[in-house]
Amino acid sequence: MKAEDKLNAIRSGIVVIGALAFGYLTLQIGFKPFLLKAQQHEEQQQQSLHSQETSINDQQQQQQ
């Protein structure tokens, strides 16, 4: 393989890696508000389930 061919392969690899990184960052920035809302919704659901479990456990302890 010629030195020029190796250099072209390295350049192509760098371009591909750069394109993937740019695409990833674009998705992260573009969808950040939606991701934050989904994360907050998930946390609220977990808190709700935890409070329900706590109240059920309290009721069972009171019955005993």
RAWO-V707550 format. One record per backbone hydrogen bond with DSSP energy under -1.0 kcal/mol. CO is the residue of the C=O (numbers start at 1). NH is the residue of the N-H. If there is no record, write none. Layout:
co nh
CO NH
CO NH
This chain:
co nh
2 6
3 7
4 8
5 9
6 10
7 11
8 12
9 13
10 14
11 15
12 16
13 17
14 18
15 19
16 20
17 21
18 22
19 23
20 24
21 25
22 26
23 27
24 28
25 29
26 30
27 31
31 35
32 36
33 37
34 38
35 39
36 40
37 41
38 42
39 43
40 44
41 45
42 46
43 47
44 48
45 49
46 50
47 51
48 52
49 53
50 54
51 55
52 56
53 57
54 58
55 59
56 60
57 61
58 62
59 63
60 64
